[in-house]
Amino acid sequence: METTASEQPIYRIIIPGLLRAKGRPRFGNGRTFTDAKTVQAEKYIQRHAIEQIGMPCLSGPLHVSLTINIAPPPSWSRKKGANTLVWKAATRDMNPEFDEQEERDAYEEDPAAAAAEYGAEFRSDIASFVAPEVVEACTVQGRHELPRDSRVRYVAFVDPSGGSSDSMTLAIAHHENDCTVLDLVRERKAPFSPEATVSDFASVLKSYGLSSVTGDRYGGEWPREQFRKHGIAYNLSDKPRSDLYRDLLPLLNSGKAELLDIPVLSRQLCGLERRTGRSGKDNIDHAPGGHDDVANAVAGVLLMQSARRMPKFTPAMVQKIAEQGKRESFSVWAR
């Protein structure tokens, strides 16, 4: 056993033998169990650990660092096995002709994912989602809410809640000069009456000229029914929360979003964590014990605006415009 400068103990444990992956759970006779070889391997590791550190278990927070030594496969030649074990190189080192602009764009949109894809960097299990500097750069200092402008078309996103633990939140935004602008955020903290909160949110939506709101599938038919009572249509979001956050990152990194100066919003965005699963897919969520109700509503409404596209004109529509305008240029375009 060693100690660090802060008097924290360091235990070094060496487990000899071949590396064995943990087997998948097995199912049979109405129960779930671990296969015998995995149980044997776990007991083998446990026995060596107890013998080397002299105690049956460790308690409290732990930091674990693993070093795994693996012999080259038997199919490798002796020369290859002696000279090569791991090949780790960035994309452009392996392929200098790779499109540099594509790599640069990827780093601007999502630095962590791009570092793994193009920079040959190993992914950590848990990493911060967005840098505080990025959130600060998108935040308009001193702007807490924007009043309605009758010339602007607004959209809204709601994160519903049952009223007992999580907050219920509402966000409204609009598009302006190639930028998505956050206009309003409302948060009703638990405990609260869901019906009364829906009534209040419906009044806010109508004050911005809105007759519909988008939200997730929480509560089944309940949110749709409650908003419908107040003349507001409730549309289901086609993306889960994690995907909303994933698609929000390029918008923030590019500076094409204007956020309100709301401390809880900045805190929740900066507190999001990116967890990489075994399949390599990212899952983005708040830390254990944290909250992201405000961040979720804001991500949803900002992406509703950023997803706006120019209308697609069919040949029939173009021909109609040409006939109405009686302009030769339209007729040429239609053909």
Stockholm file with secondary structure:
# STOCKHOLM 1.0

chainA/1-335         METTASEQPIYRIIIPGLLRAKGRPRFGNGRTFTDAKTVQAEKYIQRHAIEQIGMPCLSGPLHVSLTINIAPPPSWSRKKGANTLVWKAATRDMNPEFDEQEERDAYEEDPAAAAAEYGAEFRSDIASFVAPEVVEACTVQGRHELPRDSRVRYVAFVDPSGGSSDSMTLAIAHHENDCTVLDLVRERKAPFSPEATVSDFASVLKSYGLSSVTGDRYGGEWPREQFRKHGIAYNLSDKPRSDLYRDLLPLLNSGKAELLDIPVLSRQLCGLERRTGRSGKDNIDHAPGGHDDVANAVAGVLLMQSARRMPKFTPAMVQKIAEQGKRESFSVWAR
#=GR chainA/1-335 SS CEECTTCCEECCCCCCSCCCCCCCCEEETTEEECCHHHHHHHHHHHHHHHHHHSSSCCCSCCCCCCCCCCCCCTTSCHHHHHHCSCCCCCHHHHCTTSCHHHHHHHHHHCHHHHHHHHSCCCCCSEEESSCHHHHHHHBCTTCCCCCCCTTSCEEEEEECCCSSSSCEEEEEEEEETTEEEEEEEEEECSSCCHHHHHHHHHHHHHHTTCSEEEECSTTTTHHHHHHHHTTCEEEECSSCHHHHHHHHHHHHHTTCEEBCCCHHHHHHHHTEEEEECTTSCEEEEECTTCCCHHHHHHHHHHHHHHTCCCCCCCHHHHHHHHHHHTCHHHHHHHC
#=GC SS_cons         CEECTTCCEECCCCCCSCCCCCCCCEEETTEEECCHHHHHHHHHHHHHHHHHHSSSCCCSCCCCCCCCCCCCCTTSCHHHHHHCSCCCCCHHHHCTTSCHHHHHHHHHHCHHHHHHHHSCCCCCSEEESSCHHHHHHHBCTTCCCCCCCTTSCEEEEEECCCSSSSCEEEEEEEEETTEEEEEEEEEECSSCCHHHHHHHHHHHHHHTTCSEEEECSTTTTHHHHHHHHTTCEEEECSSCHHHHHHHHHHHHHTTCEEBCCCHHHHHHHHTEEEEECTTSCEEEEECTTCCCHHHHHHHHHHHHHHTCCCCCCCHHHHHHHHHHHTCHHHHHHHC
//
